[in-house]
Amino acid sequence: MARRVLLQVFMATSADILGSIRKTKIPARWAGYYSRLCAERDRLLERDYSSAEAFQPKLDDLSDAASEESERGLTMVAATATQGTIIEVLQAIQRIERGTFGVCELTGEPIAAERLNSIPWTRYCFEGQRQLEQAGLVRRSALPALEGLAESQPSEEAELEDNSG
């Protein structure tokens, strides 16, 4: 609970804190993205990770303690990822409010509508993202090909045949 309040205070704009009467005018072309980003922000802020803070190890049952520790670790990873996404979403909302939304921060080129539809908080166009990945400044987020793993490891049957013959 305290973490959520802290995040909300951290993410409040100066207008939120000062109670500004003037509302930011959102350009009509970005209004849909603005409402999607605000909904995503609210959804992410509603997540509750308080169970990770209340971890009490049980020394009498090591398997339960290990299971709880694994769960706690996964919760912390999810909380960290969520926090990073919240920051990205808030920055995108601010870019809409400032009038810089939809422009690549690296190349200055417009970001394709398909990319904004997929990832409305993106800061880079396809070319800018590619340049960052080539320079090693960001990791490409993708799952490894599973069929390559199966081919590289010998099966148990093949090992048994080799050992028996």
C-alpha positions in Angstrom: 0.0 0.0 0.0 2.7 2.5 0.9 4.6 1.5 -2.2 1.6 2.4 -4.4 1.2 5.7 -2.7 4.9 6.5 -3.1 4.7 5.6 -6.8 1.6 7.8 -7.3 3.4 10.7 -5.6 6.6 10.0 -7.6 4.6 10.0 -10.8 2.4 13.0 -10.2 3.0 16.0 -12.4 3.6 19.5 -11.1 0.0 20.3 -12.2 -1.3 17.4 -10.1 0.6 18.6 -7.0 -0.2 22.3 -7.4 -3.8 21.7 -8.5 -3.5 23.6 -11.7 -6.8 24.8 -13.1 -5.5 24.8 -16.6 -6.0 21.5 -18.4 -3.5 20.4 -20.9 -5.0 20.4 -24.4 -4.4 17.1 -26.1 -4.1 17.2 -29.9 -7.0 15.3 -31.5 -4.6 13.0 -33.4 -3.1 11.7 -30.1 -6.3 11.6 -28.0 -6.7 7.9 -28.6 -3.1 7.1 -27.5 -3.5 9.5 -24.5 -6.6 7.6 -23.2 -4.9 4.2 -23.8 -1.8 5.3 -22.0 -3.8 6.7 -19.1 -5.7 3.5 -18.8 -2.5 1.5 -19.0 -1.0 3.7 -16.2 -4.0 3.1 -14.0 -4.0 -0.6 -14.7 -0.3 -0.9 -13.8 -0.7 1.2 -10.7 -3.4 -1.1 -9.4 -1.1 -4.1 -9.2 -0.3 -5.2 -5.7 3.1 -6.5 -4.8 2.8 -6.2 -1.1 3.1 -9.9 -0.5 6.8 -9.8 -1.5 7.4 -7.5 1.4 5.8 -9.7 4.0 8.1 -12.7 3.5 8.9 -14.7 6.6 11.2 -17.7 6.0 10.2 -21.0 7.7 13.2 -22.9 8.8 11.3 -26.0 9.8 10.3 -26.9 6.2 13.0 -26.1 3.7 11.0 -27.1 0.7 8.2 -24.6 1.7 10.8 -21.9 2.4 12.5 -22.5 -1.0 9.1 -22.4 -2.8 8.2 -19.2 -1.0 11.6 -17.6 -1.8 11.1 -18.5 -5.5 7.7 -17.0 -5.5 9.0 -13.9 -3.8 11.8 -13.6 -6.4 9.4 -13.8 -9.2 7.2 -11.2 -7.6 10.1 -8.9 -7.3 11.0 -9.3 -10.9 7.5 -8.6 -12.0 7.4 -5.5 -9.7 10.6 -4.2 -11.2 9.3 -4.8 -14.8 6.0 -3.1 -13.9 7.8 -0.1 -12.5 9.9 0.2 -15.6 6.8 0.1 -17.8 5.0 2.6 -15.6 7.9 5.0 -16.1 7.8 4.5 -19.8 4.0 5.1 -19.9 4.3 8.2 -17.8 7.0 9.6 -20.1 4.8 8.9 -23.1 1.9 10.8 -21.5 4.3 13.7 -20.9 5.4 13.6 -24.5 1.8 13.9 -25.6 1.3 16.9 -23.2 4.5 18.6 -24.5 3.8 17.9 -28.1 6.7 15.6 -28.8 4.8 12.3 -29.0 5.3 10.2 -32.1 8.7 11.5 -32.9 11.8 9.3 -32.6 14.1 10.5 -29.8 17.1 9.2 -31.7 16.5 10.1 -35.4 13.9 12.8 -35.1 11.7 10.9 -37.7 8.0 10.2 -37.1 7.3 6.8 -35.5 5.1 4.6 -37.7 1.5 4.3 -36.6 1.8 0.5 -36.6 4.6 0.8 -34.0 2.6 3.2 -31.9 -0.4 1.0 -32.0 1.6 -1.9 -30.8 3.7 -0.1 -28.2 2.1 3.3 -27.5 4.9 4.3 -25.1 7.7 3.6 -27.6 10.4 6.4 -27.9 12.0 5.2 -31.1 11.1 4.4 -34.7 12.1 1.1 -36.2 15.4 2.6 -37.5 16.2 4.2 -34.2 15.5 1.0 -32.3 17.7 -1.0 -34.8 20.6 1.5 -34.3 20.3 1.1 -30.5 20.3 -2.7 -30.8 23.3 -2.7 -33.1 25.2 -0.4 -30.7 24.4 -2.8 -27.9 22.6 -0.1 -25.9 19.4 -2.1 -25.6 18.5 -5.8 -25.7 16.1 -7.1 -28.2 13.3 -8.7 -26.3 12.5 -12.1 -27.9 12.3 -15.7 -26.9 15.0 -18.1 -28.2 14.1 -20.6 -30.8 13.2 -23.8 -29.0 13.8 -26.2 -31.9 17.6 -25.3 -31.9 17.9 -26.4 -28.2 16.4 -29.8 -28.9 18.7 -30.5 -31.8 21.9 -29.6 -29.9 21.4 -31.8 -26.9 21.6 -35.6 -27.5 18.6 -37.6 -26.4 18.9 -40.1 -23.5 18.1 -43.0 -26.0 21.1 -42.0 -28.2 23.4 -41.9 -25.2 22.2 -45.3 -24.1 22.8 -46.8 -27.5 26.3 -45.3 -27.7 27.2 -46.7 -24.2 25.8 -50.2 -24.9 27.4 -50.7 -28.3 
